[in-house]
Amino acid sequence: MTKAEHDEETEESRDTIVWGFFRSEFAGPIYVDWPIDRRLDGYLLHHGPAELLIDGSAYDELLEQVMANIGLAQRKGILPPIKEIRHD
């Protein structure tokens, strides 16, 4: 496998994790008071791959990708707009 193929495979895997996170309970209103990194930690512990929690650079890249795609997830209707999120 070439470096380019590995990078592409890694990017696809990261996309799968990011969009899985957005569709999970950890991106929903139950955990709205948790910081985004804690919610991502919870998702990885429950849905995997938990190994990312000990790989600092891979985790940072994943977290950056989550944050970069929040707006797109809202536009696609996967996440509610921020104004609809309530603290009860």
A tleap script that builds the chain and sets N, CA, C and O, in Angstrom:
source leaprc.protein.ff14SB
mol = sequence {
  NMET THR LYS ALA GLU HIE ASP GLU GLU THR
  GLU GLU SER ARG ASP THR ILE VAL TRP GLY
  PHE PHE ARG SER GLU PHE ALA GLY PRO ILE
  TYR VAL ASP TRP PRO ILE ASP ARG ARG LEU
  ASP GLY TYR LEU LEU HIE HIE GLY PRO ALA
  GLU LEU LEU ILE ASP GLY SER ALA TYR ASP
  GLU LEU LEU GLU GLN VAL MET ALA ASN ILE
  GLY LEU ALA GLN ARG LYS GLY ILE LEU PRO
  PRO ILE LYS GLU ILE ARG HIE CASP
}
set mol.1.N position { 0.849 -1.164 0.000 }
set mol.1.CA position { 0.000 0.000 0.000 }
set mol.1.C position { 0.902 1.236 0.000 }
set mol.1.O position { 1.837 1.340 0.794 }
set mol.2.N position { 0.605 2.158 -0.895 }
set mol.2.CA position { 1.393 3.382 -0.958 }
set mol.2.C position { 0.968 4.327 0.152 }
set mol.2.O position { -0.088 4.148 0.757 }
set mol.3.N position { 1.793 5.334 0.419 }
set mol.3.CA position { 1.453 6.334 1.438 }
set mol.3.C position { 0.155 7.042 1.077 }
set mol.3.O position { -0.676 7.288 1.951 }
set mol.4.N position { -0.031 7.371 -0.193 }
set mol.4.CA position { -1.259 8.046 -0.632 }
set mol.4.C position { -2.483 7.165 -0.390 }
set mol.4.O position { -3.525 7.657 0.043 }
set mol.5.N position { -2.362 5.866 -0.668 }
set mol.5.CA position { -3.476 4.945 -0.428 }
set mol.5.C position { -3.765 4.825 1.066 }
set mol.5.O position { -4.925 4.785 1.477 }
set mol.6.N position { -2.715 4.768 1.874 }
set mol.6.CA position { -2.890 4.693 3.326 }
set mol.6.C position { -3.557 5.957 3.849 }
set mol.6.O position { -4.474 5.883 4.668 }
set mol.7.N position { -3.103 7.119 3.380 }
set mol.7.CA position { -3.694 8.386 3.815 }
set mol.7.C position { -5.169 8.460 3.429 }
set mol.7.O position { -5.994 8.939 4.206 }
set mol.8.N position { -5.498 7.984 2.223 }
set mol.8.CA position { -6.891 7.993 1.771 }
set mol.8.C position { -7.740 7.053 2.620 }
set mol.8.O position { -8.865 7.391 2.989 }
set mol.9.N position { -7.209 5.884 2.929 }
set mol.9.CA position { -7.924 4.924 3.773 }
set mol.9.C position { -8.129 5.491 5.174 }
set mol.9.O position { -9.203 5.341 5.757 }
set mol.10.N position { -7.104 6.138 5.710 }
set mol.10.CA position { -7.207 6.760 7.032 }
set mol.10.C position { -8.268 7.850 7.029 }
set mol.10.O position { -9.056 7.949 7.969 }
set mol.11.N position { -8.299 8.670 5.980 }
set mol.11.CA position { -9.289 9.747 5.868 }
set mol.11.C position { -10.703 9.174 5.801 }
set mol.11.O position { -11.611 9.699 6.446 }
set mol.12.N position { -10.898 8.109 5.034 }
set mol.12.CA position { -12.216 7.478 4.943 }
set mol.12.C position { -12.631 6.905 6.294 }
set mol.12.O position { -13.790 7.030 6.689 }
set mol.13.N position { -11.705 6.284 6.998 }
set mol.13.CA position { -11.987 5.730 8.314 }
set mol.13.C position { -12.362 6.839 9.295 }
set mol.13.O position { -13.298 6.697 10.083 }
set mol.14.N position { -11.621 7.939 9.237 }
set mol.14.CA position { -11.899 9.076 10.115 }
set mol.14.C position { -13.278 9.653 9.804 }
set mol.14.O position { -14.025 9.994 10.722 }
set mol.15.N position { -13.624 9.767 8.522 }
set mol.15.CA position { -14.953 10.255 8.140 }
set mol.15.C position { -16.049 9.370 8.724 }
set mol.15.O position { -17.055 9.869 9.229 }
set mol.16.N position { -15.850 8.067 8.654 }
set mol.16.CA position { -16.830 7.126 9.196 }
set mol.16.C position { -17.018 7.349 10.693 }
set mol.16.O position { -18.147 7.338 11.184 }
set mol.17.N position { -15.941 7.547 11.406 }
set mol.17.CA position { -16.015 7.786 12.850 }
set mol.17.C position { -16.712 9.111 13.133 }
set mol.17.O position { -17.580 9.181 14.003 }
set mol.18.N position { -16.338 10.165 12.403 }
set mol.18.CA position { -16.925 11.498 12.621 }
set mol.18.C position { -18.435 11.464 12.419 }
set mol.18.O position { -19.185 11.947 13.267 }
set mol.19.N position { -18.885 10.897 11.298 }
set mol.19.CA position { -20.325 10.891 11.021 }
set mol.19.C position { -21.058 9.913 11.935 }
set mol.19.O position { -22.233 10.119 12.236 }
set mol.20.N position { -20.394 8.869 12.375 }
set mol.20.CA position { -20.981 7.991 13.385 }
set mol.20.C position { -21.171 8.729 14.701 }
set mol.20.O position { -22.187 8.567 15.377 }
set mol.21.N position { -20.180 9.541 15.056 }
set mol.21.CA position { -20.287 10.354 16.267 }
set mol.21.C position { -21.472 11.309 16.168 }
set mol.21.O position { -22.253 11.426 17.112 }
set mol.22.N position { -21.614 11.993 15.028 }
set mol.22.CA position { -22.714 12.944 14.862 }
set mol.22.C position { -24.078 12.272 14.974 }
set mol.22.O position { -25.047 12.902 15.398 }
set mol.23.N position { -24.158 11.009 14.601 }
set mol.23.CA position { -25.435 10.288 14.650 }
set mol.23.C position { -25.648 9.580 15.996 }
set mol.23.O position { -26.666 8.917 16.195 }
set mol.24.N position { -24.708 9.717 16.896 }
set mol.24.CA position { -24.792 9.004 18.174 }
set mol.24.C position { -25.459 9.852 19.252 }
set mol.24.O position { -25.691 11.050 19.088 }
set mol.25.N position { -25.753 9.185 20.347 }
set mol.25.CA position { -26.324 9.874 21.504 }
set mol.25.C position { -25.373 10.926 22.069 }
set mol.25.O position { -25.818 11.878 22.711 }
set mol.26.N position { -24.073 10.765 21.838 }
set mol.26.CA position { -23.090 11.692 22.400 }
set mol.26.C position { -23.095 13.053 21.706 }
set mol.26.O position { -22.531 14.013 22.231 }
set mol.27.N position { -23.715 13.146 20.551 }
set mol.27.CA position { -23.838 14.427 19.856 }
set mol.27.C position { -25.210 15.050 20.100 }
set mol.27.O position { -25.505 16.127 19.581 }
set mol.28.N position { -26.036 14.387 20.876 }
set mol.28.CA position { -27.399 14.845 21.101 }
set mol.28.C position { -27.567 15.647 22.379 }
set mol.28.O position { -26.598 15.963 23.068 }
set mol.29.N position { -28.811 15.969 22.679 }
set mol.29.CA position { -29.120 16.856 23.805 }
set mol.29.C position { -28.788 16.289 25.183 }
set mol.29.O position { -28.603 17.054 26.129 }
set mol.30.N position { -28.711 14.983 25.314 }
set mol.30.CA position { -28.408 14.389 26.622 }
set mol.30.C position { -27.043 14.852 27.127 }
set mol.30.O position { -26.859 15.079 28.323 }
set mol.31.N position { -26.098 14.988 26.216 }
set mol.31.CA position { -24.722 15.326 26.587 }
set mol.31.C position { -24.348 16.766 26.225 }
set mol.31.O position { -23.163 17.086 26.130 }
set mol.32.N position { -25.328 17.626 26.024 }
set mol.32.CA position { -25.053 18.991 25.568 }
set mol.32.C position { -24.174 19.773 26.545 }
set mol.32.O position { -23.465 20.688 26.127 }
set mol.33.N position { -24.204 19.439 27.816 }
set mol.33.CA position { -23.391 20.153 28.802 }
set mol.33.C position { -21.952 19.652 28.871 }
set mol.33.O position { -21.117 20.259 29.540 }
set mol.34.N position { -21.662 18.566 28.197 }
set mol.34.CA position { -20.296 18.039 28.171 }
set mol.34.C position { -19.481 18.770 27.108 }
set mol.34.O position { -20.019 19.104 26.052 }
set mol.35.N position { -18.205 19.024 27.359 }
set mol.35.CA position { -17.343 19.587 26.305 }
set mol.35.C position { -17.229 18.592 25.144 }
set mol.35.O position { -17.359 17.383 25.335 }
set mol.36.N position { -16.991 19.110 23.962 }
set mol.36.CA position { -16.955 18.273 22.763 }
set mol.36.C position { -15.932 17.144 22.875 }
set mol.36.O position { -16.193 16.032 22.416 }
set mol.37.N position { -14.778 17.411 23.476 }
set mol.37.CA position { -13.774 16.348 23.578 }
set mol.37.C position { -14.232 15.233 24.523 }
set mol.37.O position { -13.931 14.063 24.286 }
set mol.38.N position { -14.946 15.580 25.575 }
set mol.38.CA position { -15.448 14.550 26.490 }
set mol.38.C position { -16.518 13.701 25.808 }
set mol.38.O position { -16.588 12.491 26.025 }
set mol.39.N position { -17.352 14.339 24.982 }
set mol.39.CA position { -18.372 13.585 24.245 }
set mol.39.C position { -17.721 12.643 23.236 }
set mol.39.O position { -18.153 11.503 23.067 }
set mol.40.N position { -16.672 13.136 22.566 }
set mol.40.CA position { -15.955 12.284 21.618 }
set mol.40.C position { -15.291 11.118 22.352 }
set mol.40.O position { -15.299 9.989 21.862 }
set mol.41.N position { -14.720 11.390 23.522 }
set mol.41.CA position { -14.137 10.311 24.338 }
set mol.41.C position { -15.186 9.242 24.646 }
set mol.41.O position { -14.934 8.047 24.491 }
set mol.42.N position { -16.359 9.685 25.082 }
set mol.42.CA position { -17.436 8.745 25.398 }
set mol.42.C position { -17.840 7.916 24.195 }
set mol.42.O position { -18.064 6.710 24.302 }
set mol.43.N position { -17.933 8.577 23.043 }
set mol.43.CA position { -18.282 7.854 21.820 }
set mol.43.C position { -17.234 6.792 21.505 }
set mol.43.O position { -17.572 5.644 21.216 }
set mol.44.N position { -15.968 7.178 21.561 }
set mol.44.CA position { -14.900 6.230 21.237 }
set mol.44.C position { -14.857 5.067 22.226 }
set mol.44.O position { -14.597 3.930 21.831 }
set mol.45.N position { -15.110 5.338 23.506 }
set mol.45.CA position { -15.124 4.260 24.500 }
set mol.45.C position { -16.262 3.270 24.251 }
set mol.45.O position { -16.100 2.068 24.461 }
set mol.46.N position { -17.413 3.779 23.804 }
set mol.46.CA position { -18.576 2.919 23.605 }
set mol.46.C position { -18.658 2.305 22.211 }
set mol.46.O position { -19.148 1.188 22.050 }
set mol.47.N position { -18.185 3.025 21.214 }
set mol.47.CA position { -18.360 2.579 19.829 }
set mol.47.C position { -17.043 2.313 19.106 }
set mol.47.O position { -17.041 1.742 18.016 }
set mol.48.N position { -15.924 2.723 19.703 }
set mol.48.CA position { -14.606 2.468 19.141 }
set mol.48.C position { -14.271 3.329 17.940 }
set mol.48.O position { -15.123 4.053 17.424 }
set mol.49.N position { -13.065 3.249 17.514 }
set mol.49.CA position { -11.949 2.511 18.095 }
set mol.49.C position { -11.341 3.263 19.280 }
set mol.49.O position { -10.841 4.376 19.120 }
set mol.50.N position { -11.383 2.663 20.449 }
set mol.50.CA position { -10.881 3.285 21.674 }
set mol.50.C position { -9.383 3.544 21.624 }
set mol.50.O position { -8.869 4.351 22.400 }
set mol.51.N position { -8.673 2.869 20.720 }
set mol.51.CA position { -7.225 3.079 20.595 }
set mol.51.C position { -6.891 4.535 20.266 }
set mol.51.O position { -5.799 5.013 20.576 }
set mol.52.N position { -7.830 5.231 19.641 }
set mol.52.CA position { -7.584 6.636 19.301 }
set mol.52.C position { -7.411 7.504 20.542 }
set mol.52.O position { -6.814 8.578 20.473 }
set mol.53.N position { -7.933 7.043 21.675 }
set mol.53.CA position { -7.808 7.815 22.908 }
set mol.53.C position { -6.373 7.888 23.411 }
set mol.53.O position { -6.035 8.785 24.184 }
set mol.54.N position { -5.525 6.957 22.984 }
set mol.54.CA position { -4.132 6.974 23.438 }
set mol.54.C position { -3.161 7.412 22.347 }
set mol.54.O position { -1.955 7.493 22.582 }
set mol.55.N position { -3.678 7.693 21.163 }
set mol.55.CA position { -2.855 8.184 20.054 }
set mol.55.C position { -3.151 9.670 19.893 }
set mol.55.O position { -4.076 10.056 19.178 }
set mol.56.N position { -2.358 10.495 20.565 }
set mol.56.CA position { -2.618 11.930 20.631 }
set mol.56.C position { -2.785 12.611 19.292 }
set mol.56.O position { -3.721 13.391 19.116 }
set mol.57.N position { -1.908 12.343 18.343 }
set mol.57.CA position { -2.004 13.042 17.061 }
set mol.57.C position { -3.225 12.581 16.268 }
set mol.57.O position { -3.890 13.403 15.639 }
set mol.58.N position { -3.530 11.295 16.284 }
set mol.58.CA position { -4.714 10.797 15.576 }
set mol.58.C position { -5.985 11.338 16.228 }
set mol.58.O position { -6.937 11.696 15.534 }
set mol.59.N position { -6.002 11.397 17.560 }
set mol.59.CA position { -7.159 11.934 18.274 }
set mol.59.C position { -7.352 13.411 17.944 }
set mol.59.O position { -8.474 13.850 17.694 }
set mol.60.N position { -6.269 14.175 17.942 }
set mol.60.CA position { -6.364 15.600 17.614 }
set mol.60.C position { -6.910 15.813 16.209 }
set mol.60.O position { -7.740 16.695 15.991 }
set mol.61.N position { -6.444 15.005 15.252 }
set mol.61.CA position { -6.944 15.110 13.881 }
set mol.61.C position { -8.431 14.781 13.820 }
set mol.61.O position { -9.188 15.440 13.106 }
set mol.62.N position { -8.850 13.765 14.568 }
set mol.62.CA position { -10.257 13.385 14.605 }
set mol.62.C position { -11.099 14.503 15.215 }
set mol.62.O position { -12.149 14.853 14.675 }
set mol.63.N position { -10.651 15.057 16.322 }
set mol.63.CA position { -11.378 16.142 16.974 }
set mol.63.C position { -11.479 17.355 16.057 }
set mol.63.O position { -12.532 17.987 15.982 }
set mol.64.N position { -10.401 17.684 15.364 }
set mol.64.CA position { -10.433 18.796 14.412 }
set mol.64.C position { -11.448 18.534 13.307 }
set mol.64.O position { -12.167 19.443 12.892 }
set mol.65.N position { -11.508 17.299 12.832 }
set mol.65.CA position { -12.455 16.965 11.774 }
set mol.65.C position { -13.892 17.035 12.289 }
set mol.65.O position { -14.788 17.460 11.560 }
set mol.66.N position { -14.118 16.625 13.527 }
set mol.66.CA position { -15.451 16.756 14.126 }
set mol.66.C position { -15.850 18.226 14.147 }
set mol.66.O position { -16.938 18.584 13.697 }
set mol.67.N position { -14.983 19.068 14.662 }
set mol.67.CA position { -15.310 20.493 14.767 }
set mol.67.C position { -15.497 21.134 13.396 }
set mol.67.O position { -16.351 22.005 13.229 }
set mol.68.N position { -14.707 20.710 12.421 }
set mol.68.CA position { -14.809 21.273 11.073 }
set mol.68.C position { -16.109 20.876 10.381 }
set mol.68.O position { -16.537 21.556 9.448 }
set mol.69.N position { -16.741 19.801 10.815 }
set mol.69.CA position { -17.944 19.307 10.146 }
set mol.69.C position { -19.238 19.554 10.914 }
set mol.69.O position { -20.299 19.099 10.486 }
set mol.70.N position { -19.175 20.257 12.029 }
set mol.70.CA position { -20.393 20.534 12.801 }
set mol.70.C position { -21.399 21.309 11.959 }
set mol.70.O position { -22.578 20.958 11.930 }
set mol.71.N position { -20.951 22.351 11.278 }
set mol.71.CA position { -21.858 23.149 10.445 }
set mol.71.C position { -22.509 22.323 9.351 }
set mol.71.O position { -23.711 22.445 9.115 }
set mol.72.N position { -21.733 21.485 8.683 }
set mol.72.CA position { -22.273 20.629 7.626 }
set mol.72.C position { -23.291 19.647 8.202 }
set mol.72.O position { -24.332 19.404 7.592 }
set mol.73.N position { -22.999 19.089 9.360 }
set mol.73.CA position { -23.938 18.163 10.003 }
set mol.73.C position { -25.240 18.876 10.357 }
set mol.73.O position { -26.313 18.279 10.271 }
set mol.74.N position { -25.159 20.140 10.752 }
set mol.74.CA position { -26.374 20.907 11.032 }
set mol.74.C position { -27.148 21.178 9.744 }
set mol.74.O position { -28.372 21.048 9.714 }
set mol.75.N position { -26.440 21.554 8.683 }
set mol.75.CA position { -27.115 21.829 7.411 }
set mol.75.C position { -27.778 20.581 6.836 }
set mol.75.O position { -28.814 20.674 6.178 }
set mol.76.N position { -27.185 19.418 7.081 }
set mol.76.CA position { -27.761 18.160 6.599 }
set mol.76.C position { -28.882 17.659 7.506 }
set mol.76.O position { -29.541 16.672 7.178 }
set mol.77.N position { -29.107 18.315 8.630 }
set mol.77.CA position { -30.163 17.919 9.547 }
set mol.77.C position { -29.782 16.804 10.505 }
set mol.77.O position { -30.638 16.269 11.211 }
set mol.78.N position { -28.508 16.450 10.535 }
set mol.78.CA position { -28.048 15.404 11.448 }
set mol.78.C position { -27.955 15.953 12.866 }
set mol.78.O position { -28.310 15.272 13.828 }
set mol.79.N position { -27.476 17.184 12.989 }
set mol.79.CA position { -27.426 17.881 14.273 }
set mol.79.C position { -28.426 19.027 14.236 }
set mol.79.O position { -28.609 19.649 13.189 }
set mol.80.N position { -29.077 19.317 15.358 }
set mol.80.CA position { -29.989 20.462 15.377 }
set mol.80.C position { -29.196 21.766 15.371 }
set mol.80.O position { -28.063 21.809 15.849 }
set mol.81.N position { -29.795 22.834 14.827 }
set mol.81.CA position { -29.128 24.138 14.917 }
set mol.81.C position { -28.894 24.500 16.382 }
set mol.81.O position { -29.656 24.089 17.257 }
set mol.82.N position { -27.861 25.253 16.638 }
set mol.82.CA position { -27.497 25.604 18.015 }
set mol.82.C position { -28.648 26.274 18.750 }
set mol.82.O position { -28.847 26.014 19.936 }
set mol.83.N position { -29.407 27.124 18.079 }
set mol.83.CA position { -30.494 27.833 18.760 }
set mol.83.C position { -31.589 26.895 19.257 }
set mol.83.O position { -32.372 27.272 20.128 }
set mol.84.N position { -31.657 25.662 18.710 }
set mol.84.CA position { -32.663 24.702 19.147 }
set mol.84.C position { -32.211 23.867 20.338 }
set mol.84.O position { -33.015 23.148 20.930 }
set mol.85.N position { -30.947 23.956 20.689 }
set mol.85.CA position { -30.427 23.180 21.815 }
set mol.85.C position { -30.742 23.936 23.093 }
set mol.85.O position { -30.382 25.104 23.243 }
set mol.86.N position { -31.411 23.268 24.001 }
set mol.86.CA position { -31.828 23.912 25.248 }
set mol.86.C position { -31.138 23.265 26.432 }
set mol.86.O position { -30.864 22.065 26.447 }
set mol.87.N position { -30.872 24.083 27.404 }
set mol.87.CA position { -30.350 23.595 28.685 }
set mol.87.C position { -31.521 23.561 29.651 }
set mol.87.O position { -32.001 24.610 30.082 }
set mol.88.N position { -31.980 22.383 29.991 }
set mol.88.CA position { -33.114 22.274 30.924 }
set mol.88.C position { -32.631 21.985 32.312 }
set mol.88.O position { -33.438 21.859 33.233 }
savepdb mol mol.pdb
quit
